[in-house]
């Protein structure tokens, strides 16, 4: 713990921090607390849109956000920060008078880096700011190595870049991120919200790093003329984006993949199949909806959607998607069989 003025100044003097709130009273409270930690405020924004525009063009170490913004909810603001600020990770600490469980879960799910309940003490704020600074060091060595590898690739040193990135990927497998997400979920269930935030943020950082690695490897293999591995790593990146429902990024990569392989699997369809096999039918249905946005004329996606709806006992909706699949491909035998099974199920229920 930092105990004196000199340590605080040394630790925080270079931080670039903004506050997002339309509530003048909360702003005065928060800025007073931050000043006691010798943290200078770069800007204050009442509007979420204005804060987003600032973040896109000004590197910021930390955002302190109230739950009252003039044009959007804090949850919408958090989601847009995660979706729209792509060149770096922006930690957002939310300070809220509302501590109801459902609201806290929604804020965590939207991607906050910390959650503080009003009224709060100086030591609480200090703990969170220190935590954010430590998180920025997380994976620092791997991130530096990745930048070095990207420079090698841009200079045509493909083998050197590939070797470095493969070492990072082997050291930070997808399973590690999945394990952290699982831990985060368990912390949520037991009401340990701050531990959940830590677990989720670490998992997201690993996922971000992996996506960067996969796209870097794709570019390197493209430079070497290895189309097979170029497509493979583009697909890996697209699959990771799909897991996080980053539709625009998936669409961009999927278009690149289709240029090398018109029959490449739709990343959202793959995700939906994984969810369905785990019995997570609602998540599977959501994934298939996104898959259809990428390719509405794929009868397999309509069929997979029908299966997920069938297992959810939503028989009429399932029939609609089976009919779509059969319009596209009248010889789709599996769809015919499932159609007959669903019609039989509906008739038995209707007596």
N, C-alpha and C positions, 0 to 999 in steps of 0.2 A: 504493500500500500504506500502511495506517495503521501508524505507527511508535511512537507514544507513548500513555501512559495517558489523557491528556486527550482525545485524538482517539477512542480506543476508547469511553470513557465517553459522550462526546457522541453517538457513532454508535449505541451499543447500549443506553443506559440506559432507553429507553422501550419496548424490545422485550418482547413477551409470548410466552414460550417454554415449551413443555411437553416432558417426556420420557416416552416410552412404552417400558417394559421391565419384565420380571419378574426380570431378572438383577441382583442387588444389586451384584455386582462391576463389571459394565459401567456401572451407574448411577453408582457412585462415580467411576469413571474419567471418564465424560462430564461429570458436574457439575463435577469438578475442572478440566477443560479449559475449560468454559464460563465458570467463575468467573475464569479467567485472562484472558478476553476481556471481563470485567465485564458478563456477561450473567446476569441473574437468572432463576431458574426459577420459573414461576408454579405448576406442579403436576407431580407424577410419577404415572403410572398404570401398573399392572402389567397391567391388562385393556384389550384393544382396545375393548370395548363402553363401558367407563367413559370412555376417552379420547374416543370418538365423542360420547357424551352431553355431555361438557364442551365440545367444539368446536361443538356445535349452539347452545349458549347463551352462549359466551364467545369473543369475537373473539380470534384467536391469530395472531401473526405467523409462527410457525415451530414445527414439531414435529420433535423429534429422536427417531427410532424405532430401537430395537434389532430384531433379527430374532426375539427370543424374547418373545412375549406369552403371557399365561396362558390365553387363550381362543381365539386364532386365529393364523394365520400372518401375517407382515408383508405378504405379498401380498394376503391377504384384507382386512387392515386398510387398505391403500392403496386398494384398489378401493372399499371402503365409504366412505372419506373422499371420494373423487371423486364417488361416487354420492349420498351422503346430506347432505353439507355444501353446500347450494345457494346460500346467501346471500353467500358470498365464497370466494375460492380459498385453500386452506390448503397452503403448501409443506411437504413432508415430506422431510427428509434421513434416509436410512437408513444406519446404521453397522453393518457386518457383518464377521464373521470369514470368511464364505464368499464366495470370489471366483470360483467356478466359472462358466463362461460362461453355461450354461443358466439358472442361478439369477439371475445379473445381468440377463439379458435379460427374465426373468419379472418382476423387480422394476421394471425400467424400463417394461415394458409395462403394469404395474399403475398407473404414474403417479408415481413418486418424483421429487423435485426435485433430488436429489443422491445420490450413492452413495459412501460412504467405507469403506475396508477397514481393519479392525483388525489390528495396532495402527496408530495414526495420529499425526501430529504436529500441534502447535498451528497452524502455518501452513496446513495443509490444511483444518482446521476453519474458520479465519478466512476463507480463500478462498471456501468454500462459503456461509458466512453472508453475506458481502458480495455474492456472486452472487444469493442469494435476495432481498436488499434491492433490488438493481438490477432484478431481474425484477418486483418489485412496482411499480416505476415504469413498466414497459413498458405502452404504450397508455394511460398516465395521462390525457393530454389528451383522447383519444377517449372514455374512460370518463366523465370529467367532463362532456364535451359530451353524452353519452348521458343522464346524469342530468338535465341541464338540459332536454333535449328531453322527457324523461318528465314533468318538472314542467309544461312547457307543455301537454302532452297532457292531463294530469290536470286542468288549469285550463281545458280546452276550446280552447286555442290550437293547433288541429290542424295548420294549415298551417305554422306556425313549427316545430313538433316534427318534422313530416315532412321539411321542408327540411334541418334539422340532421342527422337520422338518415341521409338519403340521401347526404349528403356523407361521412359516416363509412363507409357501405357501399361507396361508390365508391372510397374511399381504401384499404379493406381487403377486397379481393375474396376469394372462396373459394379462387381459384387460388393466392393467396399462402400460405394454410394448407396446401394440397395440396403445394405446392413444399417447404415446411418439413418436412412428414411424409416426403416423398421423400428429402430430405437426411438426416433422422433415420435412415431405414432404411439408407441407404448407410453412415452412420457406424457403425451396429450391425454391419453386415457386415464392416467393416474393424476392428472391435474398439475404436473410438473412443467409448466408452460415455458419457463426460461431454458430449461434443459432441452425441451423440444425445439425451441428456436435455434439453439446451438447445433443440435444434431442436423436439423434441416439445412441450415446455412452451410455447414461443412459438406453435406451431401451435394448441395447445389454447386459449390466451388469445385468439387471433384468432377461433377458432370460437365461444368463449363470447360474445365481443363481437358477432359476427354474429347469433347466436341472439337475444341481447337486442335487437339492432336490428330483426330481423324481427318479433319479438313486439310491440315498441313501435310499429312501422309498422302492424301488424294492428290494434292498439287504436285508433290514430289514425284509420285509415280506417273502422273500425267507428263511431267517434264522428261521422265525416262522413257516415255512411250509405252508403258505397261498399262494398257486399257483395262485389263481384268482387275488389277489391284486398285486402279483409280476408281473404278465403279464400286468395288468392295468397300473402300473406306468412305466414299460418298454415302453409300447405303448405311454404314455404321453411324455416321454423323446424323443422317436423316432419321434413323431409328431413335437416337437419343433426343433429338428435337421433338419427335412425335411423343415420346414419353412425357415430355414437359408441355405438350400441346402448344408448340411454337409453330403455328400453321404456316405463316409466311416463309419462315426459314425452310420448313419441310418442302413447301411448294417449289422454292427456288432450287433446292438440291435435287428434288425429284425430276424436275425438268432437265437438269444436267445429266442425271442418271439415264433418263429415257433416250437421250441423244446417243448413248452408247449401247443401250439395251431396251428396246421397246416393250419387252415382256418382264421388265424388272418388277419385283414385288412392291406394292404400295406400302409405305412405312406405317400408315395408320391402320391398314388392314392387318399387318403383322402384329401390331400392338393389340388390336381388337381380338385376334385369335388367342394371344397370350392371356388376355384378361378372361376370355370365355373359358379357356381351359382351366383357369384358376377358380371358376365359378363366380367371377366378378362381372355379372351380366350388365349392370348399369354402366360401368366403365367401358365395357366392350361396345355397348350401343353407342356411347358418346364417341368412341374411337372410329367406329364404322361411319358415323355421320360425317366426320372429318375426311375419312377415306373417300366417301362419295363426292365430296367437294373437289377432290383431286381427279377423280375418274368416275363419272356418273354412268359410263357405259360398260363397266366391268361387272358381268353377271355374278362373279364369285363374291364380290363385296355385298351385293344385294342378298345373295344366298346366305352369307355369313351373318348379316344383319338379321335375316329371318330366323336363323338358328338361335341367336342370342335372345330374340323376342319370344321364340317358342319356349326356351328354357325359363323365361320370365313369366310364362303363361299368358302372354299378350298375343293370343292366337290370331285375331283379326289383323293386327298390324303385321304379324309375321306373314300372313297370306298375301298382303299387299306387296311386300318385298319379294316374295317368291314369284308373284305374277310379273314383277319387273324383270327378275332374272330370266324367266321363261320367254318374255317378249324379246329380250336380247339374244337368248340362245334357246330356241324351242326344243333342242335335243339334250337339254341339261337333265339327265336322268335322276341325279341325286335331288334336284329341286322338285321333280315330279313326285318322288317317293315321300319327301317331307310334306309336300302339299297334300297328298292323300292322308298322311298321318294326322295333320292338323285338322282337315275337314272331318275326319272320323272323330277326333277329340271334341270338336265343336258340336257335332251332331249328338254325341253321347251326353254332353252337358245340357243340351236343349231337350233331351228326352226323345 
